[in-house]
Amino acid sequence: MIHEFVHESRPARVVFAPGARNLIDREVTRLGIRRLIVVSTPGQSGLAAAVTAPLGQRVAAVHPHAAMHVPRAIADAAVTQARRVDADGCLAVGGGSAIGLAKALARETGIPIVAVPTTYAGSEMTTVWGVTDGRRKSTGRDDRVLPAVVVYDPELTVAVPPATSVASGFNAIAHSAEALYAPDCSPVTALVAAESVRALAGALPRVVADPEDLDARSEALYGAWLAGVALGATTMSLHHQLCHILGGTFDLPHAETHTAVLPHVLALNLSAAPHARNALQRALDADDPAARLFELAGGLGAEMALKNLGMPETGSAAVGQQVLAAPYHNPVRITETELHHLLGNAFAGLAPHTEPTPR
């Protein structure tokens, strides 16, 4: 095989260990941060307080108002508060909502982020940001939003309910699956992405069977880290575009939407992406990756019908218009007919329509 690619590694420091939250003070000191603004969702404000207690007076402000899809008003309020207290760093504790808010703040102020993920979203390893105005979500890439340090502590994920863990894990699998057929996927990124899918697909059933299994939690968080690395190194395609539009337009839950949509996009794309198909076949030990992921998610209790997540029955047309108006790179050229078929199956929670391909 003749290789032709460009690979770029993002500068990021990762601290991964059970109990790694006890090293946050060291990492903040290493960055020279003196005045932190701490962001989290309201539901994780208690955890954020516990994690940051050793930092003492270096916590200049707390903003426990992070919300799904990063509403513009919440992002603006965080920026205002950070400037009011002269914050020179941001510590984000939580999942994609908290880290997304930290990114919006960093993009406006330039202050560094210390991220402490508690789910498997993976956004802490990317330069991708997103903010929602009304019913439209804007996304982009900006080096300023990449966290300076990511502290992965599997112990912080033990309290995450199994249903949330499954959806978050499939969100991460989606990052890796799309990275495998991205136009800028390098051999290194392909290895990272495939290993991520293998780790997550193997760990999630164990997490559901025993939510306090620290080995399973650690393996899932490891897979999520790799998924974030893969997403950060590649261009997003149809799956992420659809999920951003669905979430921003109808305020659907982010990770759950990724879970329901992914098998259908893969059923469409993998016929035109043999390298990605082969990598996913090996990672999942399955001839039909799309069907395997649909069965795995449903078997672990995930909701696979967009209608049950809040998508209106008439919503496909609005989504299709936005996709076709500004199409992302994708292995298969997207038409209105294909979108209607894909979204119809995802709306109803039907199995993806695909033919098994021999390995």
C-alpha positions in Angstrom: 0.0 0.0 0.0 1.3 3.5 -0.9 0.8 5.8 2.0 0.1 9.5 1.5 -1.1 11.5 4.4 -0.5 14.4 6.8 -0.5 13.8 10.5 -0.5 16.5 13.2 -0.5 15.9 16.9 -2.1 18.5 19.1 -0.1 19.7 22.2 -2.0 18.5 25.2 -1.0 17.0 28.6 -3.0 14.0 29.8 -3.0 12.8 33.4 -4.8 9.4 33.6 -5.1 7.4 36.8 -7.6 6.4 39.5 -7.5 9.2 42.0 -6.0 11.6 39.5 -8.3 14.3 40.8 -5.9 14.7 43.7 -3.3 15.9 41.2 -5.3 18.9 40.0 -3.6 21.3 42.4 -0.2 20.2 41.0 -1.4 20.7 37.4 -2.9 24.2 38.1 0.4 25.2 39.8 2.4 23.9 36.9 0.4 26.2 34.6 1.0 29.2 36.8 -2.8 29.8 37.2 -3.7 32.0 40.2 -7.3 32.8 39.7 -9.6 30.0 38.4 -13.2 30.1 37.2 -14.8 26.7 37.8 -17.6 25.6 35.4 -20.0 22.6 35.7 -23.6 21.8 35.2 -26.0 22.5 38.2 -26.2 18.8 38.8 -22.4 18.4 39.2 -21.8 21.5 41.3 -21.3 19.4 44.4 -18.6 17.3 42.7 -16.9 20.4 41.3 -16.8 21.9 44.8 -15.3 18.7 46.2 -12.7 18.4 43.4 -11.6 22.0 43.7 -11.6 22.3 47.5 -7.8 21.7 47.7 -7.3 24.7 45.5 -8.5 27.1 48.2 -8.4 30.8 47.3 -7.2 30.1 43.8 -10.9 29.5 43.0 -12.0 33.0 42.1 -15.4 32.2 40.8 -17.8 29.3 40.3 -20.2 29.1 37.4 -22.3 25.9 37.8 -24.7 26.8 34.9 -23.4 24.7 32.0 -26.2 23.4 29.8 -26.5 21.1 26.8 -25.4 22.6 23.4 -23.9 25.6 25.1 -26.6 28.3 24.9 -25.2 31.7 23.9 -26.7 33.4 27.0 -24.9 31.0 29.4 -21.6 31.3 27.5 -21.8 35.1 27.6 -22.6 35.1 31.4 -19.5 32.9 32.0 -17.3 35.2 30.0 -18.6 38.2 31.9 -18.0 36.5 35.3 -14.5 35.5 34.3 -13.6 39.0 33.3 -15.1 40.4 36.4 -12.9 38.3 38.7 -9.9 38.6 36.4 -9.7 34.8 36.0 -6.5 33.6 34.3 -7.6 29.9 34.0 -10.8 27.8 33.8 -11.3 24.4 35.4 -14.2 22.4 33.8 -15.6 19.5 35.8 -18.2 17.3 34.1 -19.1 16.0 30.6 -19.5 17.7 27.2 -21.8 20.5 28.5 -19.2 21.7 31.1 -16.2 21.3 28.7 -18.2 23.0 25.9 -18.9 26.0 28.1 -15.2 26.1 29.1 -14.3 26.2 25.4 -16.7 29.0 24.7 -15.1 30.9 27.6 -11.6 30.2 26.4 -12.4 31.2 22.9 -13.5 34.7 24.1 -10.9 35.3 26.8 -7.9 33.2 25.8 -7.4 31.7 29.2 -6.2 28.0 29.5 -8.5 25.2 30.4 -7.9 22.3 32.9 -10.5 19.7 32.0 -11.7 17.0 34.4 -14.1 14.8 32.3 -16.7 12.7 34.1 -18.3 11.2 31.0 -17.1 9.7 27.7 -17.8 12.7 25.5 -14.2 13.1 24.4 -14.5 16.8 23.5 -11.7 17.7 25.9 -9.2 16.4 23.3 -10.4 18.6 20.4 -10.2 22.1 19.2 -13.9 21.9 18.2 -16.3 24.4 19.9 -20.0 24.8 19.6 -22.5 27.5 20.7 -26.3 27.5 20.2 -28.2 30.7 19.3 -32.0 30.1 19.3 -32.5 26.9 17.3 -29.2 27.0 15.3 -25.9 25.5 16.6 -22.7 27.0 15.3 -19.5 25.0 15.4 -15.9 25.5 14.5 -12.3 24.8 15.3 -10.0 27.1 17.3 -6.7 26.2 18.9 -7.5 28.4 21.9 -10.2 26.0 23.1 -8.0 22.9 23.4 -7.5 22.2 27.1 -3.9 22.7 28.4 -4.3 19.7 30.7 -6.9 16.9 30.9 -7.2 15.0 34.1 -8.8 11.6 33.6 -9.9 9.9 36.9 -12.0 6.7 36.3 -13.3 7.0 39.9 -15.2 10.1 38.9 -17.2 8.1 36.4 -18.4 5.4 38.7 -21.4 7.5 39.8 -22.5 8.1 36.2 -25.8 6.1 35.7 -25.5 3.2 33.2 -27.9 4.8 30.7 -25.8 7.9 30.6 -22.6 5.9 30.4 -24.0 4.0 27.4 -25.1 7.1 25.5 -21.9 8.9 26.3 -19.8 5.9 25.2 -21.7 5.6 21.9 -21.1 9.3 21.4 -17.4 8.5 21.7 -17.7 5.5 19.3 -19.2 7.9 16.8 -16.1 10.1 16.9 -13.9 7.2 16.1 -16.1 5.7 13.5 -16.3 8.9 11.5 -12.5 9.5 11.9 -11.9 6.2 10.1 -13.3 7.5 6.9 -12.3 11.2 7.2 -10.3 12.6 4.3 -7.5 13.5 6.7 -7.3 10.2 8.6 -3.7 9.2 8.9 -2.4 5.6 9.7 -1.8 6.7 13.3 -5.3 8.2 13.7 -6.8 5.0 12.2 -5.0 2.9 14.8 -6.2 5.2 17.6 -9.8 5.2 16.4 -10.0 1.4 15.9 -8.6 0.8 19.4 -11.1 3.3 20.8 -14.0 1.4 19.3 -12.6 -1.9 20.6 -12.2 -0.6 24.1 -15.6 1.1 24.4 -17.6 -1.7 22.8 -16.0 -4.2 25.2 -16.2 -2.0 28.3 -19.8 -0.7 28.1 -21.6 -4.0 28.7 -19.4 -4.5 31.7 -20.2 -1.0 33.0 -23.9 -1.7 32.6 -23.6 -5.1 34.4 -21.6 -3.6 37.3 -21.5 0.3 37.4 -18.9 0.1 40.1 -16.5 -2.0 38.1 -13.5 0.3 38.1 -11.6 -1.8 35.6 -14.5 -1.4 33.1 -14.8 2.3 33.9 -11.1 2.8 33.3 -11.3 0.9 30.0 -14.3 3.0 28.8 -12.5 6.2 29.8 -9.4 5.1 28.0 -11.5 4.5 24.9 -13.2 7.8 25.2 -9.8 9.6 25.5 -8.7 7.9 22.2 -12.0 8.8 20.6 -11.3 12.4 21.4 -7.9 12.2 20.0 -9.3 10.7 16.8 -12.0 13.4 16.5 -9.5 16.2 17.2 -7.2 15.0 14.3 -9.9 14.6 11.6 -12.7 16.3 9.7 -16.3 15.6 10.8 -18.7 14.1 8.3 -22.4 13.5 7.9 -23.0 11.9 11.3 -21.7 14.8 13.3 -23.4 17.3 11.0 -26.8 15.5 11.5 -26.4 15.4 15.2 -25.4 19.0 15.6 -28.4 20.0 13.5 -30.8 17.7 15.3 -29.6 18.9 18.7 -29.6 22.6 17.9 -32.9 22.6 16.0 -35.0 20.4 18.4 -32.9 20.5 21.6 -32.5 16.8 21.5 -30.1 15.2 24.1 -26.6 15.2 22.6 -25.2 11.8 23.4 -28.5 10.0 22.9 -28.9 11.5 19.5 -25.4 10.3 18.5 -26.4 6.8 19.6 -29.6 6.6 17.6 -28.2 8.1 14.4 -24.8 6.4 14.2 -25.8 3.0 12.9 -27.9 4.5 10.1 -25.0 6.8 8.9 -22.6 3.8 8.9 -25.0 1.7 7.0 -25.0 4.4 4.3 -21.2 5.2 4.3 -19.3 2.0 4.9 -20.0 0.6 1.4 -17.9 3.5 0.1 -15.3 3.3 2.8 -13.7 -0.2 2.8 -10.8 0.7 5.0 -13.1 2.1 7.7 -15.5 -0.9 7.3 -12.6 -3.4 7.7 -11.2 -1.6 10.8 -14.7 -1.6 12.4 -15.3 -5.2 11.5 -12.1 -6.1 13.4 -12.7 -3.8 16.3 -16.3 -5.1 16.8 -15.6 -8.7 15.7 -18.7 -8.4 13.4 -19.3 -8.6 9.7 -21.8 -5.8 9.8 -20.6 -2.9 12.0 -23.7 -0.9 11.6 -26.0 -3.7 12.7 -23.7 -4.7 15.5 -23.7 -1.2 17.0 -27.5 -0.9 16.6 -27.9 -4.3 18.5 -25.3 -3.4 21.1 -26.8 0.0 21.9 -30.4 -1.4 22.0 -29.3 -4.3 24.1 -27.8 -2.0 26.7 -31.0 -0.1 27.0 -30.3 2.9 24.7 -33.2 4.6 23.1 -32.9 4.1 19.3 -35.9 6.1 18.1 -35.4 9.8 17.5 -39.2 10.3 18.0 -38.8 9.2 21.6 -36.0 11.7 22.1 -38.1 14.6 21.1 -37.8 14.9 17.3 -41.1 16.0 15.7 -42.5 13.8 13.0 -42.3 16.7 10.5 -38.7 17.5 11.4 -36.9 15.6 8.6 -37.5 18.3 6.0 -35.9 21.1 8.1 -32.9 18.9 9.0 -32.4 17.8 5.3 -32.5 21.4 4.1 -29.7 22.4 6.5 -27.6 19.4 5.6 -27.9 20.0 1.8 -27.4 23.7 2.2 -23.9 23.3 3.6 -22.8 19.6 3.1 -19.8 18.2 5.0 -17.3 15.9 3.4 -18.8 12.4 3.3 -17.8 9.1 1.6 -21.2 9.0 -0.1 -22.7 12.0 -1.9 -25.9 12.8 0.1 -29.2 13.3 -1.7 -32.6 14.3 -0.4 -33.9 10.8 -0.9 -31.1 9.2 1.1 -31.5 11.7 3.9 -35.3 11.1 4.0 -34.7 7.3 4.2 -31.9 7.6 6.9 -33.9 10.0 9.1 -37.1 8.0 8.7 -35.4 4.9 10.0 -33.7 6.7 12.8 -36.9 8.5 13.7 -38.8 5.2 14.1 -35.9 3.3 15.7 -35.8 0.7 12.9 -32.7 -1.4 12.2 -30.3 0.1 9.7 -30.7 -1.1 6.2 -27.4 -2.5 5.1 -26.0 -5.6 3.5 -23.3 -7.6 5.5 -19.9 -7.4 3.8 -17.5 -10.3 4.1 -14.3 -9.7 5.8 
